[in-house]
């Protein structure tokens, strides 16, 4: 039988309860102009913070299979610190089943301005033990419990230190041990949701990767900025060359850039503890084409850079998931 817990904070005296809608007057045209100027200034500050402080692969990253950046937990925490927002838990709704080990939780994170105490915005996040990352575990042939028929299990081939082997998917039989992990994931999702809304930075993270590169370079993402006489395609080609040169530290020396990016990939390969077969699989995902032999199938510095960026994001995302949130759940929750 499921136990459902719903927790809401008590409204302080003289304060409207959660969800209260207050009808404000729009104000005069002069007031609206001042507000518009203030909003533009704040948006420009957010963009400047993003360009000068946030780091790809740590604060934001490109999820494999997509072409748009995603805000990560460290980036959300940095934006909250920049805006002087204090994340607090506004509500927590839990669904627990002690018999099966199922656990689901909905978290609402409220951002409060530290200086004024004003509520700036809220975000919601959900996580549960039926998500594939928590519900299943993969075991090798030698770790299968006795009496389990391998033919009845989902399997896939993996590569390890001693070559290829079969891994089998089994249901996690210790769900209770990951309840805290699920709770933290819901908190992280709620924090990112609240931060995107409160800092008006959703627009930054709906751009494509190429548009983001132009944005970080201080150019118009639509390609109509500094040189309007060029076509968008010409400007994009120029931007791609500039991006490649910045990342490799070279000008026209493509071969030199190739060596730099190749060595970078090999270093990241060691950090991620990958063998050559695993690296080939990750390169296949990054380049969206079949890579069997990494050294011979990857020829250009641009492709080496793409694989390197992919590996950096995987490493950063793995480290980010292991970090603790910087705020704790109040004891009364």
Rosetta silent file (secondary structure, phi, psi, omega in degrees, C-alpha in Angstrom):
SEQUENCE: XXXXXXXXXXXXXXXXXXXXXXXXXXXXXXXXXXXXXXXXXXXXXXXXXXXXXXXXXXXXXXXXXXXXXXXXXXXXXXXXXXXXXXXXXXXXXXXXXXXXXXXXXXXXXXXXXXXXXXXXXXXXXXXXXXXXXXXXXXXXXXXXXXXXXXXXXXXXXXXXXXXXXXXXXXXXXXXXXXXXXXXXXXXXXXXXXXXXXXXXXXXXXXXXXXXXXXXXXXXXXXXXXXXXXXXXXXXXXXXXXXXXXXXXXXXXXXXXXXXXXXXXXXXXXXXXXXXXXXXXXXXXXXXXXXXXXXXXXXXXXXXXXXXXXXXXXXXXXXXXXXXXXXXXXXXXX
SCORE:     score description
SCORE:     0.000 S_00000001
   1 L     0.000  134.127 -177.199    0.000    0.000    0.000 S_00000001
   2 L   -80.678  140.203  174.160    1.324    3.398   -0.976 S_00000001
   3 E  -106.739  119.908 -177.613    1.897    6.093    1.610 S_00000001
   4 E  -109.294  124.642  179.659    1.394    9.580    0.179 S_00000001
   5 E  -117.046  128.395  177.204    2.758   12.581    2.034 S_00000001
   6 E  -120.816  121.987 -177.122    1.930   16.144    1.070 S_00000001
   7 E  -122.809  127.740  175.874    3.790   18.924    2.837 S_00000001
   8 E  -128.703  141.662  178.300    3.143   22.646    2.417 S_00000001
   9 L   -71.696  151.557  176.919    4.729   25.478    4.393 S_00000001
  10 L   -76.758  135.078  176.317    2.570   27.577    6.681 S_00000001
  11 L   -71.918  134.319  179.936    1.857   31.078    5.401 S_00000001
  12 L   -71.429  159.597 -177.639    3.260   33.694    7.743 S_00000001
  13 L   -61.957  134.177  179.244    0.935   36.140    9.439 S_00000001
  14 L    82.451    1.185 -178.489   -0.124   38.954    7.165 S_00000001
  15 L  -110.468  136.431  179.563    1.125   37.084    4.097 S_00000001
  16 L   -64.924  148.788  179.998   -1.167   35.788    1.407 S_00000001
  17 L   -70.772  166.232 -178.860   -1.304   32.023    1.041 S_00000001
  18 L   -61.648  139.763  176.565    0.375   30.195   -1.801 S_00000001
  19 L    88.880   -2.954  179.458   -1.444   30.518   -5.113 S_00000001
  20 L   -67.707  132.953  178.928   -3.147   33.822   -4.251 S_00000001
  21 L  -102.779  124.323 -179.478   -3.626   35.997   -7.335 S_00000001
  22 L  -111.506  130.876 -177.787   -3.286   39.738   -6.794 S_00000001
  23 L   -91.155  111.997  178.431   -4.546   42.169   -9.394 S_00000001
  24 L  -102.642  151.967  171.926   -2.065   44.980   -9.947 S_00000001
  25 L   -76.436  148.418 -178.454   -2.522   48.072  -12.075 S_00000001
  26 L   -71.240  -27.276 -179.330   -0.235   48.215  -15.090 S_00000001
  27 L    92.070  176.547 -177.394    0.903   51.765  -14.257 S_00000001
  28 L   -77.223  170.075  177.369    1.585   54.719  -16.467 S_00000001
  29 H   -61.616  -36.641  178.446    3.481   54.686  -19.731 S_00000001
  30 H   -62.891  -42.624  178.547    6.450   56.243  -17.926 S_00000001
  31 H   -62.451  -42.065 -179.134    6.441   53.423  -15.378 S_00000001
  32 H   -65.690  -37.333  178.197    6.305   50.819  -18.138 S_00000001
  33 H   -64.669  -41.071  177.829    9.230   52.451  -19.961 S_00000001
  34 H   -63.040  -41.404  179.221   11.296   52.359  -16.774 S_00000001
  35 H   -65.130  -40.465  178.620   10.379   48.738  -16.269 S_00000001
  36 H   -62.034  -44.747  179.067   11.301   47.925  -19.874 S_00000001
  37 H   -62.456  -39.380  179.582   14.712   49.597  -19.484 S_00000001
  38 H   -65.558  -42.046  179.541   15.295   47.699  -16.236 S_00000001
  39 H   -64.465  -41.030  178.640   14.384   44.370  -17.841 S_00000001
  40 H   -62.943  -41.069 -179.547   16.737   45.020  -20.765 S_00000001
  41 H   -64.026  -43.532  179.345   19.557   45.853  -18.358 S_00000001
  42 H   -64.355  -40.156  179.568   18.995   42.679  -16.345 S_00000001
  43 H   -64.300  -40.862  178.266   18.887   40.569  -19.521 S_00000001
  44 H   -64.225  -37.324  177.456   22.169   42.085  -20.707 S_00000001
  45 H   -65.571  -39.825  177.594   23.747   41.339  -17.319 S_00000001
  46 H   -62.321  -43.735  178.616   22.578   37.736  -17.552 S_00000001
  47 H   -62.836  -40.461  179.307   24.103   37.421  -21.008 S_00000001
  48 H   -65.301  -41.446  176.457   27.359   38.941  -19.773 S_00000001
  49 H   -60.936  -42.487 -179.133   27.445   36.530  -16.820 S_00000001
  50 H   -62.914  -43.772 -178.290   26.823   33.643  -19.190 S_00000001
  51 H   -68.601  -41.320 -168.123   29.635   34.689  -21.538 S_00000001
  52 H   -96.449  -21.163 -173.382   32.258   35.517  -18.929 S_00000001
  53 L  -114.653  -45.558 -172.558   31.578   33.139  -16.041 S_00000001
  54 L   -73.472  141.341 -176.733   29.716   30.009  -17.123 S_00000001
  55 L  -115.265  134.930  177.309   31.754   27.118  -18.527 S_00000001
  56 E   -65.897  138.755 -179.584   30.613   24.586  -21.092 S_00000001
  57 L    86.932  -12.858  177.576   30.534   21.064  -19.705 S_00000001
  58 L  -117.570  -56.239 -178.849   30.304   22.329  -16.126 S_00000001
  59 L   -92.894  -24.990  176.524   27.537   24.923  -15.949 S_00000001
  60 E  -154.002  163.133 -179.621   25.803   23.959  -19.190 S_00000001
  61 E  -166.000  166.423  177.818   26.250   21.369  -21.907 S_00000001
  62 E   -95.583  116.892  178.156   24.900   19.796  -25.056 S_00000001
  63 L   -70.521  131.426  178.579   23.020   16.585  -24.308 S_00000001
  64 L   -53.544  133.626 -178.354   24.003   13.851  -26.819 S_00000001
  65 L    94.231   -4.828  177.224   21.340   13.564  -29.516 S_00000001
  66 L  -125.046  167.692  178.497   20.285   17.209  -29.230 S_00000001
  67 L  -121.656   17.981 -179.018   21.684   20.447  -30.633 S_00000001
  68 E  -124.722  143.675 -177.268   20.635   22.814  -27.851 S_00000001
  69 E   -72.868  152.333  179.313   22.391   23.575  -24.557 S_00000001
  70 E  -123.287  135.089  177.132   20.972   22.501  -21.220 S_00000001
  71 E   -73.717  128.801  177.732   21.473   24.299  -17.906 S_00000001
  72 L  -100.241  168.381 -174.748   23.186   22.059  -15.342 S_00000001
  73 H   -57.600  -46.077  178.801   22.987   22.268  -11.544 S_00000001
  74 H   -60.232  -36.009  177.560   26.275   24.171  -11.028 S_00000001
  75 H   -66.486  -40.031  178.017   25.158   26.744  -13.584 S_00000001
  76 H   -64.673  -40.805  178.196   21.799   27.172  -11.857 S_00000001
  77 H   -64.204  -38.787  179.038   23.544   27.633   -8.512 S_00000001
  78 H   -65.433  -41.704  178.194   25.862   30.215  -10.051 S_00000001
  79 H   -64.342  -39.694  178.137   22.977   32.205  -11.519 S_00000001
  80 H   -63.796  -40.181  178.302   21.172   32.151   -8.167 S_00000001
  81 H   -65.611  -40.779 -179.891   24.288   33.437   -6.425 S_00000001
  82 H   -62.201  -41.093 -178.782   24.697   36.156   -9.069 S_00000001
  83 H   -86.993   -2.160 -179.593   21.103   37.336   -8.595 S_00000001
  84 L    65.934   39.749  177.546   21.292   36.951   -4.799 S_00000001
  85 E   -97.386  139.248  175.125   18.524   34.340   -4.768 S_00000001
  86 E  -107.002  114.426  177.178   18.171   31.846   -1.930 S_00000001
  87 E   -73.295  130.260  176.159   16.663   28.489   -3.033 S_00000001
  88 E  -134.295  155.272  179.125   14.200   27.080   -0.486 S_00000001
  89 E   -86.564  116.081  179.681   11.850   24.126   -0.584 S_00000001
  90 E   -84.179  -36.441  178.078    8.271   25.361   -0.868 S_00000001
  91 E  -158.937  155.873  177.905    6.640   21.925   -0.921 S_00000001
  92 E  -141.206  122.224  178.755    7.437   18.249   -1.125 S_00000001
  93 E  -116.985  116.838 -175.473    4.946   15.579   -2.191 S_00000001
  94 E  -113.349  143.696  173.772    6.117   11.999   -1.685 S_00000001
  95 E  -124.187  108.939 -174.722    4.640    8.699   -2.800 S_00000001
  96 E  -117.512  139.331  171.210    6.194    5.775   -0.903 S_00000001
  97 L  -129.861  103.354 -174.296    5.542    2.068   -1.078 S_00000001
  98 L   -70.292  -22.224 -179.447    7.624    0.284    1.530 S_00000001
  99 L   -76.181  -47.131 -177.705    6.672   -3.162    0.225 S_00000001
 100 L   -90.694  -19.519 -176.591    7.783   -2.692   -3.397 S_00000001
 101 L    87.934    3.939  179.147   10.370    0.013   -2.769 S_00000001
 102 L   -68.916  138.970  177.458    8.685    2.450   -5.147 S_00000001
 103 E  -145.627  125.670  174.430    9.361    6.088   -4.359 S_00000001
 104 E  -130.212  145.864 -176.940    8.227    9.163   -6.262 S_00000001
 105 E  -146.222  139.590  173.014    8.592   12.772   -5.229 S_00000001
 106 E  -114.308  124.903 -178.702    7.529   16.185   -6.497 S_00000001
 107 E  -115.420  136.939  170.588    9.591   19.128   -5.264 S_00000001
 108 E  -113.842  118.113  177.839    8.767   22.823   -5.577 S_00000001
 109 E   -98.642  129.283  178.045   11.762   25.108   -5.181 S_00000001
 110 E  -109.570  132.198  177.470   11.062   28.740   -4.319 S_00000001
 111 E   -98.456  122.902 -178.472   13.648   31.444   -5.004 S_00000001
 112 E  -116.798  132.295  178.115   13.700   34.237   -2.414 S_00000001
 113 E   -70.880  124.256 -174.155   15.704   37.423   -2.801 S_00000001
 114 L   -64.312  -33.119 -176.714   18.150   37.547    0.090 S_00000001
 115 L   -75.424  -44.395 -174.244   18.065   41.320    0.395 S_00000001
 116 L  -102.680  -20.469 -175.274   14.325   41.972    0.363 S_00000001
 117 L    80.691    5.580 -178.620   12.836   38.593    1.238 S_00000001
 118 L   -74.308  144.768  175.182   10.586   38.819   -1.819 S_00000001
 119 E   -80.163  119.913 -175.306    9.504   35.627   -3.565 S_00000001
 120 E   -91.859  -41.330 -178.276   10.981   35.789   -7.073 S_00000001
 121 E  -176.610  173.153  179.645    9.774   32.563   -8.635 S_00000001
 122 E  -135.556  156.409  175.382    9.188   28.833   -8.281 S_00000001
 123 E  -141.351  152.111 -178.138   10.154   25.698  -10.145 S_00000001
 124 E  -118.567  149.346  177.268    8.948   22.109  -10.003 S_00000001
 125 E  -147.389  140.944  179.976   10.820   18.846  -10.361 S_00000001
 126 E  -127.417  146.829  172.604    9.769   15.197  -10.275 S_00000001
 127 E  -153.142  152.293  177.911   11.737   11.965  -10.007 S_00000001
 128 E  -153.686  163.365 -174.783   10.811    8.357   -9.210 S_00000001
 129 L   -75.614   -5.983  176.472   12.386    4.937   -8.911 S_00000001
 130 L   -87.625   -2.584  172.697   10.661    3.704  -12.070 S_00000001
 131 L   -64.712  145.488 -171.836   12.927    5.875  -14.225 S_00000001
 132 H   -58.566  -34.160 -177.961   15.196    3.578  -16.218 S_00000001
 133 H   -66.530  -23.336 -178.299   18.387    4.829  -14.543 S_00000001
 134 H  -105.628  -32.693 -173.519   17.044    3.732  -11.144 S_00000001
 135 H   -73.107  -32.141 -173.911   14.721    0.824  -11.937 S_00000001
 136 E  -114.350  156.031  171.148   17.277   -1.339  -13.725 S_00000001
 137 E  -134.559  148.381 -177.869   20.807   -2.527  -13.092 S_00000001
 138 E  -107.831  128.871 -177.393   23.151   -4.193  -15.572 S_00000001
 139 E  -126.952  151.307  177.324   25.103   -7.267  -14.523 S_00000001
 140 E   -81.764  172.386 -177.018   27.627   -9.464  -16.286 S_00000001
 141 H   -57.115  -42.659 -175.702   27.189  -13.165  -16.895 S_00000001
 142 H   -72.185  -17.792 -178.606   29.176  -14.173  -13.805 S_00000001
 143 H   -97.040    1.652  178.480   27.086  -11.901  -11.545 S_00000001
 144 L   -67.546  135.862  176.838   23.700  -13.296  -12.589 S_00000001
 145 L   -62.525  151.058  179.438   21.803  -14.891   -9.687 S_00000001
 146 L   -64.650  141.005  177.587   21.438  -18.653   -9.807 S_00000001
 147 L    89.939   -6.048  179.624   18.302  -19.904  -11.501 S_00000001
 148 L   -85.327  129.059  178.488   17.841  -16.837  -13.720 S_00000001
 149 L   -84.363  118.313 -178.214   17.319  -17.649  -17.389 S_00000001
 150 H   -63.260  -31.802 -177.488   19.499  -15.390  -19.512 S_00000001
 151 H   -64.886  -20.794 -178.667   17.199  -15.835  -22.512 S_00000001
 152 H   -89.002   -2.475 -175.012   14.411  -14.041  -20.626 S_00000001
 153 L  -107.447  150.531  171.897   16.502  -10.931  -19.974 S_00000001
 154 L   -72.954  134.297 -178.079   17.295   -7.896  -22.093 S_00000001
 155 E  -134.986  160.862  173.410   20.996   -7.927  -22.938 S_00000001
 156 E  -153.012  154.671 -178.186   23.558   -5.846  -24.762 S_00000001
 157 E   -84.382  134.396  178.070   27.183   -6.164  -25.671 S_00000001
 158 E  -124.233  164.098  178.175   29.687   -4.106  -23.730 S_00000001
 159 E  -117.287  133.954  179.956   33.417   -3.568  -23.975 S_00000001
 160 E  -131.103 -167.272 -176.898   35.738   -3.903  -21.030 S_00000001
 161 L   -61.833  -33.298 -176.020   39.373   -4.225  -20.151 S_00000001
 162 L  -107.031   20.904  177.593   39.520   -7.812  -21.389 S_00000001
 163 E   111.255 -161.733 -175.759   37.372   -7.410  -24.470 S_00000001
 164 E   -85.502  149.809  177.371   33.668   -7.670  -25.219 S_00000001
 165 E  -153.704  162.587  179.535   31.119   -9.276  -22.935 S_00000001
 166 E   -91.558  137.256  176.709   27.355   -9.569  -22.515 S_00000001
 167 E  -120.638  139.718 -173.351   25.556   -7.501  -19.902 S_00000001
 168 E  -117.531  139.943 -178.588   22.046   -8.333  -18.715 S_00000001
 169 E   -89.673  126.375  177.985   19.345   -6.015  -17.447 S_00000001
 170 E  -129.656  152.193  179.120   17.742   -6.902  -14.138 S_00000001
 171 E   -71.089  138.094  179.783   15.275   -5.050  -11.972 S_00000001
 172 L   -65.460  121.270 -177.077   16.860   -3.259   -9.048 S_00000001
 173 L   -97.011    9.917  179.642   16.022   -5.314   -5.964 S_00000001
 174 L  -134.429   57.635 -176.571   17.185   -2.648   -3.505 S_00000001
 175 H   -61.031  -34.228 -175.328   15.015    0.360   -4.373 S_00000001
 176 H   -60.556  -29.445 -176.336   15.028    1.711   -0.816 S_00000001
 177 H   -73.247  -13.641 -178.320   18.744    2.481   -0.998 S_00000001
 178 H  -109.270   10.126  179.522   18.265    4.972   -3.843 S_00000001
 179 H   -59.743  -41.606 -178.836   15.380    6.986   -2.359 S_00000001
 180 H   -66.736  -36.644  176.963   17.746    9.744   -1.307 S_00000001
 181 H   -63.464  -41.873  178.852   19.300    9.832   -4.792 S_00000001
 182 H   -64.464  -41.617  178.348   15.847   10.179   -6.355 S_00000001
 183 H   -59.472  -44.637 -179.210   14.981   12.976   -3.926 S_00000001
 184 H   -66.539  -33.689  177.030   18.132   14.897   -4.862 S_00000001
 185 H   -65.224  -41.820  177.930   17.388   14.492   -8.563 S_00000001
 186 H   -62.933  -40.568  177.770   13.930   16.008   -8.078 S_00000001
 187 H   -62.520  -41.833 -179.524   15.492   18.906   -6.146 S_00000001
 188 H   -64.039  -44.202  179.812   18.013   19.483   -8.913 S_00000001
 189 H   -64.021  -38.864  179.459   15.340   19.525  -11.608 S_00000001
 190 H   -67.624  -38.714  179.326   13.206   21.941   -9.598 S_00000001
 191 H   -62.961  -45.451  179.477   16.175   24.251   -9.030 S_00000001
 192 H   -63.019  -42.837  179.345   16.991   24.410  -12.741 S_00000001
 193 H   -60.618  -45.652 -179.725   13.340   25.031  -13.595 S_00000001
 194 H   -65.883  -40.078 -177.874   13.059   27.879  -11.072 S_00000001
 195 H   -66.546  -43.093  178.670   16.350   29.457  -12.157 S_00000001
 196 H   -59.255  -41.073 -178.104   15.462   29.477  -15.842 S_00000001
 197 H   -73.183  -44.176 -173.394   12.172   31.216  -15.090 S_00000001
 198 H   -72.819  -30.826 -177.396   13.455   33.714  -12.508 S_00000001
 199 L   -97.780    2.999  179.840   16.539   34.845  -14.453 S_00000001
 200 L    55.826   36.296 -177.304   14.768   34.994  -17.832 S_00000001
 201 L  -103.297    8.566  178.500   17.503   32.781  -19.251 S_00000001
 202 L   -59.081  -36.024 -178.959   15.253   30.240  -20.954 S_00000001
 203 L   -62.228  -33.126  179.035   15.915   31.977  -24.275 S_00000001
 204 H   -63.651  -38.523 -174.069   19.647   31.316  -23.987 S_00000001
 205 H   -94.546   14.896  171.726   19.071   27.592  -23.654 S_00000001
 206 H  -110.926    3.077  176.658   16.639   27.311  -26.570 S_00000001
 207 L   -81.581  155.060  174.022   19.254   28.365  -29.114 S_00000001
 208 E   -73.690  168.024 -178.133   21.040   25.828  -31.263 S_00000001
 209 H   -61.977  -38.719  179.597   24.703   25.119  -30.580 S_00000001
 210 H   -66.927  -41.012  177.607   25.779   27.240  -33.573 S_00000001
 211 H   -63.702  -36.810  179.368   23.613   30.150  -32.443 S_00000001
 212 H   -66.442  -39.465  176.999   25.109   29.829  -28.968 S_00000001
 213 H   -59.552  -43.328  178.540   28.637   29.985  -30.392 S_00000001
 214 H   -64.134  -40.311  179.793   27.727   33.229  -32.176 S_00000001
 215 H   -62.958  -43.631  179.719   26.167   34.567  -29.006 S_00000001
 216 H   -66.634  -27.004  178.755   29.257   33.796  -26.932 S_00000001
 217 L   -84.372    1.061  179.426   31.392   35.568  -29.544 S_00000001
 218 L    80.774   17.754 -179.439   29.263   38.684  -29.150 S_00000001
 219 L  -101.363  166.108  176.637   27.665   38.298  -32.569 S_00000001
 220 L   -74.075  121.081 -179.471   24.034   38.356  -33.629 S_00000001
 221 L   -57.711  -23.751  179.395   22.797   34.730  -33.532 S_00000001
 222 L   -82.779   -2.770  177.410   20.734   35.445  -36.653 S_00000001
 223 L    78.960   24.118 -177.521   23.894   36.331  -38.564 S_00000001
 224 L  -123.838   32.210 -173.455   22.942   39.966  -39.170 S_00000001
 225 L   -91.819  -96.222 -168.889   25.321   41.676  -36.773 S_00000001
 226 L   -73.830  -27.939 -176.450   28.684   43.096  -37.633 S_00000001
 227 L  -131.498   79.981 -175.282   28.714   42.385  -41.378 S_00000001
 228 L   -69.328  -11.766 -179.398   25.192   42.566  -42.838 S_00000001
 229 L   -77.447  -18.680  177.026   26.535   42.441  -46.418 S_00000001
 230 L   -81.086  150.046  172.684   27.476   38.793  -45.981 S_00000001
 231 L   -73.405  163.298  179.275   24.910   36.076  -46.392 S_00000001
 232 H   -62.037  -36.984  179.968   24.014   34.023  -43.336 S_00000001
 233 H   -65.079  -41.493  178.529   25.801   31.024  -44.817 S_00000001
 234 H   -64.089  -42.343  179.812   28.982   33.057  -45.345 S_00000001
 235 H   -65.305  -36.792  179.563   28.826   34.418  -41.814 S_00000001
 236 H   -66.557  -40.416  177.462   28.275   30.929  -40.437 S_00000001
 237 H   -62.683  -41.783  177.214   31.308   29.617  -42.316 S_00000001
 238 H   -61.617  -44.418 -179.871   33.378   32.494  -40.968 S_00000001
 239 H   -61.897  -42.596 -179.415   32.097   31.820  -37.459 S_00000001
 240 H   -62.850  -40.058  178.401   32.913   28.110  -37.724 S_00000001
 241 H   -65.760  -41.261  179.322   36.474   28.896  -38.830 S_00000001
 242 H   -63.810  -42.526  179.618   36.887   31.380  -35.986 S_00000001
 243 H   -62.732  -43.015  179.671   35.525   28.879  -33.454 S_00000001
 244 H   -63.700  -41.703 -179.987   37.846   26.163  -34.751 S_00000001
 245 H   -66.108  -39.419  179.435   40.861   28.485  -34.586 S_00000001
 246 H   -64.374  -40.372 -174.932   40.010   29.592  -31.046 S_00000001
 247 H   -74.165  -30.995 -177.990   39.644   26.021  -29.836 S_00000001
 248 H   -93.839  -17.864 -177.853   42.825   24.737  -31.443 S_00000001
 249 L    74.730   22.595 -179.415   44.958   27.822  -30.852 S_00000001
 250 L  -126.233  165.905  175.899   46.036   27.842  -34.499 S_00000001
 251 L   -99.669  -92.261 -178.537   45.448   29.970  -37.541 S_00000001
 252 L   -98.340    3.039 -176.865   45.797   28.209  -40.875 S_00000001
 253 L   -87.208   84.375 -177.856   47.679   25.231  -39.551 S_00000001
 254 H   -65.309  -38.838 -179.247   44.958   22.598  -39.762 S_00000001
 255 H   -63.537  -40.068  177.987   47.344   19.724  -39.231 S_00000001
 256 H   -62.668  -41.279  177.752   48.649   21.297  -36.029 S_00000001
 257 H   -63.218  -37.957  179.717   45.070   21.729  -34.804 S_00000001
 258 H   -60.983  -42.933  179.934   44.326   18.102  -35.609 S_00000001
 259 H   -63.959  -42.149  179.988   47.197   16.939  -33.411 S_00000001
 260 H   -61.225  -48.083 -177.532   46.039   19.170  -30.541 S_00000001
 261 H   -69.211  -35.271  177.858   42.458   17.921  -30.689 S_00000001
 262 H   -63.925  -46.014  178.257   43.525   14.300  -31.097 S_00000001
 263 H   -63.084  -35.594  176.825   45.738   14.495  -28.007 S_00000001
 264 H   -61.474  -44.007  179.530   42.888   16.143  -26.138 S_00000001
 265 H   -63.290  -41.688 -178.936   40.590   13.217  -26.984 S_00000001
 266 H   -65.295  -37.094  176.336   43.196   10.693  -25.880 S_00000001
 267 H   -65.159  -42.994  179.081   43.615   12.494  -22.538 S_00000001
 268 H   -66.821  -32.483  176.568   39.839   12.536  -22.025 S_00000001
 269 H   -58.970  -41.570  178.760   39.730    8.867  -22.956 S_00000001
 270 H   -68.181  -42.498 -179.455   42.002    8.132  -19.988 S_00000001
 271 H   -61.583  -37.385 -178.897   39.980   10.335  -17.638 S_00000001
 272 L   -85.513   -0.788  179.286   36.777    8.544  -18.621 S_00000001
 273 L    57.225   46.450  179.934   38.488    5.123  -18.290 S_00000001
 274 L   -99.513  146.653  169.087   37.471    4.100  -21.806 S_00000001
 275 L   -94.380 -178.229 -174.748   39.080    1.429  -23.960 S_00000001
 276 H   -66.774  -35.913  179.328   39.330    1.782  -27.750 S_00000001
 277 H   -66.708  -42.043  178.363   36.032    0.015  -28.418 S_00000001
 278 H   -66.051  -38.660  177.788   34.181    2.229  -25.946 S_00000001
 279 H   -63.532  -39.182  178.165   35.808    5.325  -27.427 S_00000001
 280 H   -62.523  -38.063  178.739   34.661    4.243  -30.894 S_00000001
 281 H   -67.453  -41.378  178.688   31.080    3.941  -29.633 S_00000001
 282 H   -67.570  -36.650  177.249   31.165    7.398  -28.060 S_00000001
 283 H   -66.015  -36.034  176.610   32.668    8.834  -31.251 S_00000001
 284 H   -61.291  -41.800  178.055   29.856    7.210  -33.240 S_00000001
 285 H   -66.608  -43.907 -175.758   27.320    9.009  -31.039 S_00000001
 286 H   -66.555  -40.412 -174.819   29.173   12.335  -31.233 S_00000001
 287 H   -96.207   -8.605  179.166   29.660   12.303  -35.018 S_00000001
 288 L    59.744   36.345  172.999   26.412   10.507  -35.902 S_00000001
 289 L  -152.410  160.629 -172.911   28.237    8.054  -38.177 S_00000001
 290 L   -72.151  121.857  176.658   29.781    4.652  -37.733 S_00000001
 291 L  -117.089  116.498  179.990   33.273    4.777  -36.192 S_00000001
 292 L  -103.180  -49.702  176.634   35.071    1.439  -35.971 S_00000001
 293 L  -116.115  110.450 -170.600   38.735    2.417  -35.748 S_00000001
 294 H   -56.622  -50.912 -173.080   39.071    5.799  -34.088 S_00000001
 295 H   -64.175  -38.626 -177.021   42.485    6.796  -35.398 S_00000001
 296 H   -87.687  -28.180 -175.470   41.788    5.916  -39.028 S_00000001
 297 H   -87.387  -17.387  177.363   38.079    6.877  -39.188 S_00000001
 298 L  -105.312  114.832 -171.545   38.459   10.355  -37.674 S_00000001
 299 L  -110.894  -30.993 -172.318   40.395   12.566  -40.078 S_00000001
 300 L  -102.934  155.367  177.561   39.609   16.236  -39.427 S_00000001
 301 H   -67.014  -29.671  178.085   40.374   18.470  -36.463 S_00000001
 302 H   -63.831  -40.711  178.743   36.702   19.501  -36.416 S_00000001
 303 H   -69.392  -39.595  176.310   35.671   15.861  -35.874 S_00000001
 304 H   -61.606  -40.505  179.085   38.309   15.378  -33.181 S_00000001
 305 H   -64.173  -41.950  179.689   37.024   18.512  -31.454 S_00000001
 306 H   -60.291  -43.710  178.906   33.428   17.248  -31.657 S_00000001
 307 H   -65.703  -41.342  178.676   34.425   13.960  -30.029 S_00000001
 308 H   -62.085  -43.512  177.756   36.431   15.813  -27.379 S_00000001
 309 H   -61.385  -40.254  179.142   33.510   18.104  -26.550 S_00000001
 310 H   -62.236  -45.107 -179.151   31.252   15.053  -26.274 S_00000001
 311 H   -67.239  -40.320  178.528   33.630   13.316  -23.849 S_00000001
 312 H   -60.162  -41.804 -179.965   34.099   16.468  -21.761 S_00000001
 313 H   -66.822  -41.031  179.090   30.342   16.800  -21.360 S_00000001
 314 H   -60.893  -43.069 -179.999   29.930   13.134  -20.378 S_00000001
 315 H   -65.484  -44.915 -178.620   32.630   13.504  -17.714 S_00000001
 316 H   -65.855  -40.725  179.691   31.192   16.782  -16.410 S_00000001
 317 H   -64.503  -38.106  178.337   27.631   15.424  -16.351 S_00000001
 318 H   -65.201  -42.101  178.540   28.795   12.361  -14.417 S_00000001
 319 H   -68.890  -36.092 -179.265   30.589   14.527  -11.867 S_00000001
 320 H   -64.543  -39.611 -179.045   27.627   16.914  -11.627 S_00000001
 321 H   -65.183  -23.477 -177.207   25.230   14.095  -10.769 S_00000001
 322 H   -89.697  -10.270 -178.716   27.477   13.106   -7.871 S_00000001
 323 L   -75.473  151.620  175.958   27.626   16.561   -6.320 S_00000001
 324 L   -84.311  150.316  172.084   25.512   17.459   -3.328 S_00000001
 325 L   -68.485  152.410 -176.025   22.975   20.295   -3.476 S_00000001
 326 L   -86.157    0.273  176.813   24.144   23.375   -1.627 S_00000001
 327 L  -130.835  147.912 -175.042   20.987   23.644    0.433 S_00000001
 328 L  -103.681  159.395  175.380   19.474   21.100    2.803 S_00000001
 329 L   -74.541  126.010  177.030   15.920   20.012    3.405 S_00000001
 330 L   -55.452  148.440 -176.856   14.572   21.771    6.504 S_00000001
 331 L   -61.799  -30.646 -177.767   13.991   19.416    9.416 S_00000001
 332 L   -74.667   -4.832  175.679   10.269   20.219    9.481 S_00000001
 333 L   -96.280    0.000    0.000    9.927   18.714    5.995 S_00000001
